[in-house]
Amino acid sequence: MYEGEFIAVEPFGHSVLGSLIGFLLVMRMNASNSRFWEGRSHWGSIVNASRNLSRAASAYTKDGKYFAGLVAGYAITLKQSLRDSRDLSEAEQFLPSNLYKAAEFYGNQPTAIAGAMTHWVAEKARDGSLSQGEVYYFEKLIAALVNAQGGCEKIQKTPLPFAYVSLIKLLILVYLATLPVVICGLLGWWSPLLMAILALGMFGMEEASVEIEDPFGTQPNCLKLEVLTITITRDSGQLAAYDEIMHLVQENQTAKADEPNS
């Protein structure tokens, strides 16, 4: 009975605008999802290459623990670099002091650690610890780390165009600001409820796209780089200590076998 109190306009134009906004939101979310998944894929490659490097260094040389420290330090410095931080304190315990100090002078700090890995491989090749085939294997894995780093930096340093992002926000605002004159004549006092639902959906989708657009940030929906670096650190250390772990397991089994049956 209150319908005569509300202004009603032809909804066709507004429907066209809503369809356009929906199309743009889908494109926006797809672009952000692609960046997020690409970033996760690069870090998956880093995890795999790190495990393979630590495994090979432990098996083929007697300096596996040192190299595992370089691998862990590389992952940590890359995480910090992708977050625009030059704080290397988290990696200090894994890196030799001279390399830690040298990395502070590099514009791109992870490359200092990658360079140290290659120099380590070259040194082992010169003293005969590694054959030419093994050197090629190590360099292939180090190159995989650097290539994945480059892919991550491409995402980090290439944000979506500001004009495109701001246009979507502006269109959503215009759409929601003019929506009451379209729906009030049809829904009456139920209009605020529909407005709230639409605003939540549109701005929520847009904000979710903003958060995952930079997958290396610190927002709740960004990649858990801390978990990934901890995984690399743990696995590299355990692979480097493979012989010691197997020795402890063997001693434990021997001790159990020597225990008298109760």
LOLUM-976091 format. One record per residue: x, y, z of N, C-alpha, C, O, CB in turn. Coordinates in steps of 0.1 Angstrom, whole numbers, padded with zeros to 4 digits, always signed. Glycine has a CB too. Example, Ala and Ser with C-alpha at 12.3 -4.5 7.8 and 13.67 -1.06 7.14 Angstrom:
BEGIN
+0132-0057+0078+0123-0045+0078+0132-0033+0078+0142-0033+0085+0113-0045+0090 +0128-0022+0071+0137-0011+0071+0129+0000+0079+0134+0011+0080+0141-0006+0057 
% end
This chain:
BEGIN
+0008-0012+0000+0000+0000+0000+0009+0013+0000+0004+0024-0001-0009+0000+0012 +0022+0010+0001+0031+0022+0001+0038+0024-0012+0046+0033-0013+0042+0020+0012 +0034+0017-0022+0041+0017-0035+0040+0031-0041+0050+0035-0048+0035+0007-0045 +0030+0039-0039+0029+0052-0045+0038+0062-0039+0040+0073-0045+0015+0057-0043 +0045+0059-0028+0054+0068-0021+0068+0067-0027+0076+0075-0024+0055+0065-0007 +0071+0057-0036+0084+0055-0041+0085+0058-0055+0076+0057-0063+0088+0040-0039 +0097+0063-0059+0100+0067-0073+0104+0054-0081+0111+0046-0076+0112+0077-0074 +0098+0052-0092+0102+0041-0100+0106+0045-0114+0100+0054-0120+0089+0031-0102 +0117+0039-0119+0122+0043-0133+0123+0030-0141+0123+0019-0135+0135+0050-0132 +0125+0031-0154+0126+0020-0163+0139+0013-0159+0150+0019-0160+0126+0025-0177 +0139+0000-0156+0151-0007-0152+0160-0013-0163+0170-0018-0160+0147-0019-0143 +0156-0010-0176+0164-0016-0186+0178-0012-0186+0188-0020-0187+0157-0013-0200 +0180+0002-0186+0194+0007-0186+0202+0002-0174+0214-0001-0176+0194+0022-0186 +0196+0001-0163+0203-0003-0151+0206-0018-0152+0217-0022-0147+0194-0001-0138 +0198-0026-0159+0201-0040-0161+0213-0042-0170+0222-0050-0168+0189-0047-0167 +0214-0033-0180+0226-0034-0189+0239-0030-0181+0249-0037-0183+0224-0024-0201 +0238-0020-0173+0250-0016-0165+0253-0028-0155+0265-0031-0154+0247-0003-0157 +0243-0034-0149+0246-0045-0140+0253-0057-0148+0262-0063-0142+0233-0050-0134 +0248-0060-0160+0254-0070-0168+0269-0067-0171+0278-0076-0170+0247-0073-0181 +0272-0054-0174+0285-0050-0177+0294-0052-0165+0305-0057-0166+0285-0036-0182 +0289-0048-0153+0297-0049-0141+0300-0063-0138+0311-0067-0134+0290-0042-0129 +0290-0072-0140+0292-0086-0137+0303-0092-0146+0311-0100-0142+0279-0094-0139 +0303-0088-0159+0313-0093-0168+0327-0088-0164+0336-0096-0164+0310-0088-0182 +0328-0075-0160+0341-0070-0156+0345-0076-0143+0357-0078-0141+0340-0055-0154 +0336-0079-0134+0340-0086-0121+0346-0100-0124+0355-0104-0117+0328-0086-0111 +0339-0107-0133+0344-0120-0136+0358-0120-0142+0367-0127-0139+0335-0127-0146 +0360-0110-0151+0374-0108-0157+0384-0104-0146+0395-0109-0147+0373-0098-0168 +0380-0096-0137+0389-0091-0126+0393-0103-0118+0404-0105-0114+0382-0081-0118 +0383-0111-0114+0386-0123-0105+0394-0133-0113+0403-0139-0107+0373-0129-0101 +0392-0135-0126+0400-0145-0133+0414-0140-0134+0424-0148-0133+0394-0147-0147 +0416-0127-0136+0430-0122-0137+0437-0124-0124+0449-0128-0124+0430-0107-0141 +0430-0121-0113+0437-0122-0100+0439-0137-0096+0450-0140-0091+0428-0116-0089 +0430-0146-0100+0432-0160-0097+0443-0166-0105+0451-0174-0100+0419-0168-0101 +0445-0161-0118+0456-0165-0126+0469-0161-0120+0479-0169-0119+0455-0160-0140 +0470-0149-0115+0483-0144-0108+0485-0153-0095+0497-0156-0093+0481-0129-0104 +0475-0155-0088+0477-0163-0075+0482-0177-0078+0491-0182-0072+0463-0164-0068 +0475-0184-0088+0479-0197-0091+0493-0198-0097+0501-0207-0095+0469-0204-0100 +0496-0188-0106+0510-0188-0111+0520-0186-0101+0531-0193-0101+0511-0176-0122 +0518-0177-0091+0527-0176-0080+0529-0188-0072+0540-0192-0068+0522-0165-0071 +0518-0195-0069+0518-0208-0062+0526-0219-0070+0534-0226-0064+0504-0213-0058 +0524-0219-0083+0532-0228-0091+0547-0226-0091+0555-0235-0090+0527-0228-0106 +0550-0213-0091+0565-0210-0091+0571-0214-0077+0582-0220-0077+0567-0195-0093 +0563-0212-0066+0568-0216-0053+0569-0232-0052+0577-0237-0045+0560-0210-0042 +0559-0238-0059+0560-0253-0059+0573-0258-0066+0579-0267-0062+0548-0259-0066 +0577-0251-0077+0589-0254-0083+0601-0251-0074+0611-0259-0075+0591-0246-0096 +0601-0240-0067+0612-0237-0057+0613-0248-0047+0624-0252-0043+0609-0224-0051 +0602-0253-0041+0602-0263-0031+0608-0276-0037+0617-0282-0031+0588-0266-0026 +0604-0280-0049+0609-0292-0055+0624-0291-0058+0632-0300-0055+0601-0295-0068 +0628-0280-0064+0642-0278-0067+0651-0278-0055+0662-0283-0055+0644-0265-0076 +0646-0272-0044+0653-0271-0032+0656-0285-0026+0667-0288-0021+0646-0262-0021 +0645-0293-0026+0647-0307-0021+0657-0315-0029+0665-0322-0024+0633-0314-0021 +0656-0313-0043+0665-0321-0051+0680-0316-0050+0689-0324-0050+0661-0319-0066 +0682-0303-0048+0695-0298-0046+0701-0303-0033+0712-0308-0032+0695-0282-0046 +0693-0302-0022+0698-0307-0009+0701-0322-0009+0711-0326-0003+0688-0303+0002 +0692-0329-0015+0694-0344-0016+0707-0347-0024+0714-0356-0020+0682-0350-0024 +0709-0340-0035+0721-0343-0043+0734-0339-0036+0744-0346-0036+0720-0336-0057 +0733-0327-0030+0745-0322-0023+0749-0332-0011+0761-0334-0009+0743-0308-0017 +0739-0337-0004+0742-0346+0007+0748-0360+0002+0757-0366+0008+0730-0349+0015 +0743-0364-0010+0747-0377-0015+0761-0377-0022+0768-0386-0021+0737-0382-0025 +0763-0366-0029+0775-0366-0038+0787-0358-0032+0798-0359-0037+0772-0359-0051 +0785-0351-0021+0796-0343-0015+0796-0345+0000+0787-0351+0006+0795-0328-0019 +0806-0341+0006+0807-0341+0021+0804-0328+0027+0806-0326+0039+0821-0345+0025 +0798-0319+0019+0795-0305+0024+0780-0302+0022+0776-0291+0019+0804-0295+0016 +0772-0313+0024+0758-0311+0022+0751-0301+0031+0742-0295+0027+0751-0324+0023 +0756-0301+0044+0749-0292+0054+0751-0277+0050+0742-0269+0051+0755-0295+0068 +0763-0274+0045+0766-0260+0041+0757-0257+0029+0751-0246+0029+0781-0259+0037 +0756-0266+0020+0747-0262+0008+0732-0262+0012+0725-0253+0007+0749-0273-0003 +0728-0270+0021+0714-0269+0026+0711-0256+0033+0700-0251+0032+0711-0281+0036 +0721-0250+0039+0720-0237+0045+0718-0226+0034+0710-0217+0036+0732-0234+0054 +0725-0228+0023+0723-0219+0012+0709-0220+0006+0703-0209+0003+0734-0221+0001 +0704-0232+0005+0691-0234+0000+0680-0227+0009+0671-0220+0004+0688-0249-0002 +0682-0230+0022+0672-0224+0031+0673-0209+0031+0663-0202+0031+0674-0229+0045 +0685-0203+0031+0687-0189+0030+0682-0183+0018+0676-0172+0018+0702-0186+0032 +0683-0190+0007+0677-0185-0006+0662-0183-0005+0657-0173-0009+0681-0194-0018 +0656-0194+0000+0641-0193+0001+0636-0182+0010+0627-0175+0007+0636-0206+0006 +0643-0180+0021+0639-0169+0031+0642-0155+0025+0633-0146+0026+0647-0170+0044 +0653-0153+0018+0656-0140+0012+0647-0137+0001+0643-0126-0002+0671-0139+0007 +0643-0148-0007+0633-0145-0017+0619-0141-0012+0613-0132-0017+0631-0158-0026 +0615-0148-0001+0603-0144+0005+0603-0129+0009+0593-0122+0007+0600-0153+0017 +0614-0125+0016+0615-0111+0020+0616-0102+0008+0609-0091+0009+0628-0110+0028 +0623-0106-0002+0623-0097-0014+0610-0095-0021+0607-0084-0025+0633-0103-0024 +0602-0105-0022+0589-0104-0028+0579-0096-0019+0569-0091-0024+0583-0118-0030 +0583-0094-0007+0575-0085+0002+0581-0072+0004+0578-0064+0013+0572-0092+0016 +0591-0068-0005+0597-0055-0005+0604-0053+0009+0604-0041+0014+0587-0044-0008 +0610-0063+0014+0617-0062+0027+0632-0066+0025+0635-0075+0018+0611-0070+0038 +0641-0058+0031+0655-0062+0030+0660-0067+0044+0673-0067+0046+0663-0049+0026 +0652-0071+0052+0655-0076+0065+0659-0091+0064+0651-0099+0061+0644-0075+0076 +0672-0094+0065+0677-0108+0063+0680-0115+0076+0686-0126+0076+0690-0107+0055 +0675-0109+0088+0679-0115+0101+0673-0129+0102+0680-0138+0108+0673-0107+0112 +0662-0132+0095+0657-0146+0096+0666-0156+0089+0666-0168+0093+0643-0146+0089 +0674-0152+0079+0682-0161+0072+0697-0161+0077+0705-0169+0073+0683-0157+0057 +0700-0153+0087+0713-0152+0092+0719-0165+0097+0731-0168+0095+0714-0142+0103 +0710-0173+0104+0715-0186+0110+0719-0196+0099+0726-0206+0102+0705-0191+0119 +0714-0194+0087+0717-0204+0077+0728-0201+0068+0733-0209+0060+0704-0206+0069 +0732-0188+0068+0742-0183+0058+0756-0181+0065+0756-0177+0077+0738-0171+0051 +0767-0183+0058+0780-0179+0064+0780-0164+0066+0774-0157+0058+0792-0184+0055 +0788-0159+0076+0788-0145+0079+0792-0136+0067+0786-0125+0065+0797-0142+0091 +0802-0141+0060+0807-0132+0048+0796-0131+0038+0794-0120+0032+0820-0138+0043 +0789-0142+0035+0778-0141+0025+0766-0133+0030+0760-0126+0022+0773-0156+0021 +0763-0134+0043+0752-0127+0049+0755-0112+0047+0746-0104+0044+0750-0130+0063 +0767-0108+0050+0771-0093+0049+0771-0089+0034+0767-0078+0031+0784-0091+0056 +0776-0097+0025+0777-0094+0011+0762-0092+0005+0760-0083-0003+0784-0104+0003 +0753-0101+0010+0740-0100+0004+0733-0087+0007+0724-0083+0000+0731-0112+0010 +0737-0081+0019+0730-0068+0022+0733-0057+0012+0726-0047+0012+0735-0064+0036 +0744-0059+0004+0748-0048-0005+0741-0051-0019+0742-0042-0028+0763-0048-0007 +0735-0062-0021+0730-0066-0034+0716-0059-0036+0708-0058-0026+0728-0081-0036 +0713-0054-0048+0700-0048-0050+0689-0059-0050+0678-0056-0045+0700-0041-0064 +0693-0071-0055+0684-0082-0054+0691-0093-0046+0699-0100-0051+0680-0088-0069 +0687-0094-0033+0695-0102-0024+0694-0117-0027+0704-0124-0025+0689-0100-0010 +0683-0123-0032+0683-0137-0035+0694-0141-0045+0699-0152-0045+0670-0142-0039 +0697-0132-0054+0707-0135-0065+0721-0137-0058+0729-0144-0064+0707-0124-0075 +0723-0130-0047+0736-0132-0040+0737-0147-0036+0748-0153-0037+0738-0123-0028 +0726-0152-0031+0726-0166-0026+0727-0176-0038+0735-0186-0037+0714-0169-0017 +0720-0173-0048+0721-0181-0060+0735-0181-0066+0740-0192-0070+0711-0176-0071 +0742-0170-0066+0756-0169-0070+0765-0177-0061+0774-0184-0066+0760-0155-0070 +0762-0177-0048+0770-0185-0039+0768-0200-0042+0778-0208-0041+0767-0182-0025 +0756-0204-0046+0754-0218-0049+0762-0222-0061+0769-0233-0061+0739-0221-0052 +0762-0214-0072+0770-0217-0084+0785-0217-0081+0792-0226-0086+0767-0207-0095 +0790-0208-0073+0804-0208-0069+0808-0221-0061+0818-0226-0062+0807-0196-0061 +0798-0226-0053+0800-0238-0045+0802-0250-0055+0810-0258-0053+0789-0240-0035 +0793-0250-0065+0793-0261-0074+0806-0261-0082+0813-0271-0085+0781-0260-0084 +0810-0248-0086+0823-0247-0094+0835-0251-0085+0844-0258-0091+0825-0232-0098 +0835-0248-0073+0846-0252-0064+0847-0267-0062+0857-0273-0063+0844-0246-0050 +0835-0274-0061+0835-0288-0060+0839-0295-0073+0845-0306-0073+0821-0293-0056 +0836-0288-0084+0840-0294-0097+0855-0293-0098+0862-0302-0104+0833-0286-0109 +0861-0282-0094+0876-0280-0095+0884-0290-0086+0894-0295-0090+0880-0266-0091 +0878-0293-0074+0885-0302-0065+0882-0317-0068+0886-0326-0061+0883-0299-0051 +0874-0319-0078+0871-0333-0082+0859-0340-0075+0857-0351-0077+0882-0341-0081 +0852-0332-0066+0841-0338-0059+0829-0341-0068+0821-0350-0065+0837-0329-0047 +0827-0333-0078+0816-0334-0087+0821-0337-0102+0830-0330-0106+0807-0322-0087 +0814-0346-0108+0817-0348-0122+0810-0338-0131+0802-0330-0126+0813-0362-0127 +0813-0338-0144+0807-0328-0153+0792-0331-0154+0784-0321-0154+0813-0329-0167 +0788-0343-0153+0773-0346-0154+0766-0341-0141+0755-0336-0142+0771-0361-0155 +0773-0343-0130+0767-0338-0117+0767-0323-0116+0757-0317-0111+0775-0343-0105 +0777-0316-0122+0777-0302-0123+0765-0297-0131+0758-0287-0127+0790-0297-0129 +0763-0304-0142+0751-0300-0151+0738-0301-0143+0729-0293-0144+0751-0308-0164 +0737-0312-0135+0725-0315-0128+0723-0304-0117+0711-0299-0116+0725-0328-0121 +0733-0300-0110+0732-0289-0100+0728-0276-0107+0719-0269-0102+0745-0288-0092 +0735-0273-0118+0732-0260-0124+0718-0259-0130+0712-0249-0130+0743-0257-0136 +0713-0271-0135+0700-0271-0140+0690-0268-0129+0680-0261-0131+0697-0285-0146 +0692-0273-0117+0683-0271-0106+0684-0256-0100+0674-0250-0097+0686-0281-0094 +0696-0251-0100+0698-0237-0096+0691-0228-0106+0685-0218-0102+0714-0234-0095 +0693-0231-0119+0686-0223-0129+0671-0224-0127+0664-0214-0130+0689-0228-0143 +0665-0235-0123+0651-0236-0120+0647-0227-0109+0636-0221-0109+0647-0251-0117 +0655-0226-0098+0652-0217-0088+0652-0202-0093+0643-0195-0090+0663-0218-0076 +0662-0198-0101+0663-0185-0105+0651-0182-0115+0646-0171-0115+0676-0182-0112 +0648-0191-0123+0637-0189-0133+0623-0188-0125+0615-0179-0129+0635-0201-0142 +0621-0195-0115+0609-0194-0106+0609-0180-0099+0599-0174-0098+0608-0205-0096 +0621-0176-0095+0622-0163-0089+0618-0152-0099+0611-0143-0095+0636-0160-0084 +0623-0153-0111+0619-0143-0121+0604-0143-0124+0598-0132-0126+0627-0146-0134 +0598-0155-0124+0583-0155-0126+0576-0148-0114+0566-0142-0117+0579-0170-0127 +0581-0150-0102+0574-0144-0091+0576-0129-0091+0567-0121-0088+0580-0149-0077 +0588-0124-0095+0590-0110-0096+0582-0104-0108+0578-0092-0107+0605-0107-0099 +0580-0111-0118+0571-0106-0129+0557-0103-0123+0551-0093-0126+0570-0116-0140 +0552-0112-0115+0539-0110-0109+0539-0098-0100+0530-0089-0100+0534-0122-0102 +0549-0098-0091+0550-0087-0081+0552-0073-0087+0546-0064-0082+0562-0090-0072 +0559-0072-0098+0562-0059-0104+0553-0055-0116+0555-0045-0122+0576-0059-0109 +0543-0063-0118+0534-0060-0129+0519-0061-0124+0512-0070-0126+0535-0070-0141 +0515-0050-0116+0501-0050-0111+0491-0048-0123+0495-0043-0133+0500-0039-0100 +0479-0051-0120+0468-0048-0130+0467-0033-0132+0470-0025-0122+0455-0054-0125 +0464-0028-0144+0464-0014-0147+0454-0007-0137+0443-0011-0134+0459-0012-0161 +0459+0005-0132+0451+0012-0122+0438+0017-0128+0428+0017-0121+0459+0024-0117 +0438+0021-0141+0426+0026-0147+0415+0015-0148+0403+0018-0145+0429+0031-0161 +0420+0003-0151+0410-0008-0151+0404-0011-0137+0392-0013-0136+0417-0021-0157 +0413-0012-0127+0408-0015-0114+0399-0004-0108+0388-0007-0103+0420-0017-0104 +0403+0009-0110+0395+0020-0105+0382+0021-0112+0372+0025-0107+0403+0033-0106 +0382+0018-0125+0369+0018-0133+0359+0009-0127+0347+0012-0126+0372+0015-0148 +0363-0003-0124+0353-0013-0118+0348-0007-0105+0336-0009-0102+0360-0026-0116 +0356-0002-0096+0351+0004-0084+0341+0015-0086+0331+0016-0080+0363+0009-0075 +0344+0024-0096+0335+0035-0099+0322+0030-0104+0311+0035-0100+0342+0044-0109 +0322+0020-0113+0310+0015-0119+0301+0008-0108+0289+0010-0108+0313+0005-0130 +0307+0001-0099+0300-0005-0088+0293+0005-0079+0282+0004-0076+0309-0014-0079 +0301+0016-0076+0295+0027-0068+0284+0033-0075+0273+0036-0069+0306+0037-0065 +0285+0036-0088+0274+0042-0095+0262+0033-0096+0251+0038-0094+0279+0046-0110 +0264+0021-0098+0253+0011-0099+0246+0010-0086+0233+0010-0086+0259-0003-0103 +0253+0009-0075+0246+0008-0062+0240+0021-0058+0229+0021-0051+0256+0003-0051 +0245+0032-0061+0240+0045-0058+0227+0048-0065+0218+0055-0060+0249+0056-0061 +0225+0043-0077+0213+0045-0085+0203+0034-0084+0192+0035-0089+0217+0047-0099 +0207+0023-0078+0198+0011-0077+0185+0014-0069+0175+0009-0073+0206+0000-0070 +0185+0022-0059+0173+0024-0051+0161+0030-0060+0150+0026-0058+0175+0033-0040 +0164+0039-0069+0154+0044-0077+0148+0034-0087+0137+0036-0093+0159+0056-0085 +0155+0023-0089+0150+0012-0098+0141+0002-0090+0131-0002-0095+0161+0005-0105 +0146-0002-0078+0139-0013-0071+0129-0008-0061+0121-0016-0057+0150-0021-0065 +0130+0004-0056+0121+0008-0046+0106+0008-0050+0097+0004-0042+0124+0023-0041 +0103+0011-0062+0090+0010-0067+0085-0004-0068+0073-0006-0068+0088+0017-0080 +0094-0014-0069+0090-0028-0070+0090-0035-0057+0081-0043-0055+0100-0035-0080 +0100-0032-0049+0101-0039-0036+0097-0032-0024+0096-0038-0013+0116-0044-0035 +0096-0019-0025+0092-0011-0013+0102-0012-0002+0114-0009-0004+0078-0016-0008 +0097-0015+0010+0106-0015+0022+0116-0027+0022+0124-0028+0031+0098-0015+0034 +0114-0036+0013+0124-0047+0012+0137-0043+0004+0146-0050+0004+0118-0059+0005 +0136-0031-0002+0148-0026-0010+0161-0026-0002+0171-0030-0007+0145-0013-0015 +0161-0021+0011+0174-0020+0018+0181-0034+0020+0193-0035+0019+0172-0014+0032 +0172-0044+0021+0178-0058+0023+0185-0062+0010+0196-0068+0010+0167-0068+0027 +0178-0060-0001+0185-0063-0014+0197-0055-0017+0207-0060-0022+0175-0061-0026 +0197-0042-0013+0208-0034-0015+0220-0039-0007+0231-0039-0012+0205-0019-0010 +0218-0043+0006+0228-0048+0014+0235-0061+0008+0247-0063+0008+0223-0051+0028 +0226-0070+0003+0231-0082-0003+0239-0080-0015+0250-0085-0017+0219-0092-0006 +0235-0071-0024+0242-0068-0036+0255-0061-0033+0265-0064-0039+0234-0059-0045 +0255-0051-0024+0267-0044-0020+0277-0054-0014+0289-0053-0017+0264-0033-0010 +0273-0063-0005+0282-0073+0000+0288-0081-0010+0300-0084-0010+0275-0081+0011 +0280-0086-0020+0285-0095-0030+0295-0088-0039+0305-0093-0042+0274-0100-0038 +0291-0076-0044+0300-0069-0054+0313-0064-0048+0323-0067-0053+0292-0057-0060 +0312-0057-0036+0324-0052-0030+0332-0063-0024+0344-0063-0024+0320-0042-0019 +0325-0074-0020+0333-0086-0015+0341-0092-0026+0353-0096-0023+0323-0096-0008 +0335-0095-0037+0342-0101-0048+0354-0092-0053+0365-0097-0056+0333-0103-0060 +0351-0079-0053+0362-0070-0058+0373-0069-0048+0385-0069-0052+0356-0055-0059 +0370-0069-0035+0381-0069-0025+0388-0082-0024+0400-0082-0022+0374-0066-0011 +0382-0093-0026+0389-0106-0027+0398-0106-0039+0409-0112-0037+0378-0118-0028 +0394-0100-0050+0404-0100-0061+0416-0091-0058+0427-0094-0063+0396-0094-0074 +0413-0080-0051+0424-0071-0047+0435-0079-0038+0447-0077-0040+0419-0059-0040 +0430-0087-0029+0439-0094-0020+0447-0104-0027+0459-0105-0024+0431-0101-0009 +0442-0112-0036+0449-0122-0042+0457-0118-0055+0464-0125-0061+0440-0134-0046 +0454-0105-0058+0462-0099-0070+0477-0099-0067+0485-0102-0076+0457-0085-0072 +0481-0097-0055+0495-0098-0051+0496-0110-0042+0494-0109-0029+0500-0085-0043 +0499-0122-0047+0499-0134-0039+0510-0135-0029+0509-0144-0020+0500-0146-0048 +0519-0126-0029+0531-0127-0020+0529-0117-0008+0539-0115+0000+0543-0124-0027 +0518-0111-0006+0516-0102+0005+0514-0108+0018+0517-0120+0020+0504-0093+0002 +0509-0101+0028+0507-0106+0041+0493-0107+0045+0489-0109+0057+0515-0097+0051 +0484-0104+0036+0469-0105+0038+0465-0120+0041+0472-0129+0036+0461-0100+0027 +0454-0122+0048+0450-0136+0051+0448-0145+0039+0451-0157+0040+0437-0136+0059 +0444-0139+0028+0442-0147+0016+0454-0148+0006+0452-0154-0004+0430-0141+0008 +0465-0143+0010+0477-0144+0002+0484-0158+0005+0480-0165+0014+0487-0133+0005 +0494-0161-0004+0501-0173-0002+0508-0174+0012+0513-0164+0017+0511-0175-0013 +0508-0185+0018+0515-0187+0031+0530-0190+0029+0534-0201+0030+0508-0199+0039 +0537-0179+0026+0551-0180+0023+0559-0185+0035+0569-0192+0033+0557-0167+0018 +0554-0182+0047+0561-0187+0059+0561-0202+0059+0571-0208+0063+0555-0181+0072 +0549-0208+0056+0548-0222+0056+0557-0228+0046+0563-0239+0048+0533-0226+0054 +0558-0222+0034+0566-0228+0023+0581-0227+0027+0588-0236+0024+0563-0220+0010 +0585-0216+0032+0599-0215+0036+0603-0224+0047+0614-0229+0048+0603-0200+0040 +0594-0226+0057+0596-0235+0068+0598-0250+0062+0606-0257+0066+0585-0235+0078 +0589-0253+0052+0590-0266+0046+0603-0268+0039+0609-0279+0040+0578-0268+0035 +0608-0258+0032+0621-0259+0025+0632-0260+0035+0641-0268+0034+0623-0247+0016 +0632-0252+0046+0642-0253+0056+0642-0266+0063+0653-0272+0065+0640-0242+0066 +0631-0271+0066+0630-0284+0073+0635-0296+0064+0643-0304+0068+0616-0287+0078 +0630-0296+0052+0634-0307+0043+0648-0306+0039+0655-0317+0038+0625-0307+0030 +0654-0294+0037+0668-0293+0033+0677-0298+0044+0686-0305+0042+0671-0278+0029 +0673-0294+0056+0681-0298+0068+0681-0313+0070+0691-0319+0073+0677-0291+0080 +0669-0319+0069+0668-0333+0071+0675-0341+0060+0681-0352+0063+0653-0337+0072 +0674-0337+0047+0681-0343+0037+0696-0342+0038+0703-0352+0035+0677-0338+0023 +0701-0331+0043+0715-0329+0045+0720-0338+0056+0732-0342+0056+0718-0315+0048 +0712-0341+0066+0715-0350+0077+0711-0364+0075+0709-0371+0085+0709-0344+0090 +0710-0368+0063+0704-0382+0060+0712-0393+0066+0707-0402+0073+0704-0384+0044 +0726-0392+0065+0734-0402+0070+0733-0403+0085+0733-0414+0091+0749-0400+0066 +0733-0391+0092+0732-0391+0106+0718-0397+0111+0718-0404+0121+0733-0377+0111 +0708-0393+0104+0695-0398+0108+0694-0413+0106+0689-0420+0115+0684-0391+0099 +0699-0418+0095+0699-0433+0093+0708-0440+0103+0704-0451+0108+0704-0436+0079 +0719-0434+0107+0727-0440+0118+0720-0440+0131+0721-0450+0138+0740-0432+0119 +0713-0430+0134+0705-0430+0147+0694-0440+0146+0691-0447+0156+0699-0416+0149 +0687-0442+0135+0677-0452+0134+0683-0466+0135+0677-0474+0142+0670-0450+0120 +0694-0468+0129+0700-0481+0130+0704-0484+0145+0703-0495+0150+0713-0482+0121 +0710-0474+0151+0714-0476+0166+0701-0479+0174+0702-0487+0183+0721-0464+0171 +0690-0472+0171+0678-0474+0179+0673-0488+0177+0668-0495+0186+0668-0464+0175 +0673-0493+0164+0668-0506+0161+0677-0517+0168+0672-0527+0173+0668-0509+0146 +0691-0514+0168+0700-0524+0174+0698-0524+0189+0698-0535+0195+0714-0520+0171 +0695-0513+0195+0693-0512+0210+0680-0520+0213+0680-0527+0223+0692-0497+0214 +0670-0518+0205+0657-0525+0208+0659-0540+0206+0653-0548+0214+0646-0521+0198 +0667-0544+0196+0669-0559+0194+0677-0565+0206+0675-0577+0209+0677-0561+0181 +0686-0557+0212+0694-0562+0223+0687-0562+0236+0692-0568+0246+0707-0554+0224 +0675-0556+0237+0668-0556+0250+0663-0570+0252+0657-0576+0244+0656-0546+0249 +0664-0574+0265+0658-0587+0268+0643-0587+0268+0637-0578+0272+0663-0592+0283 +0638-0599+0263+0623-0600+0262+0617-0600+0276+0622-0607+0285+0619-0612+0255 +0607-0592+0278+0601-0592+0292+0591-0603+0293+0584-0605+0303+0593-0578+0294 
% end
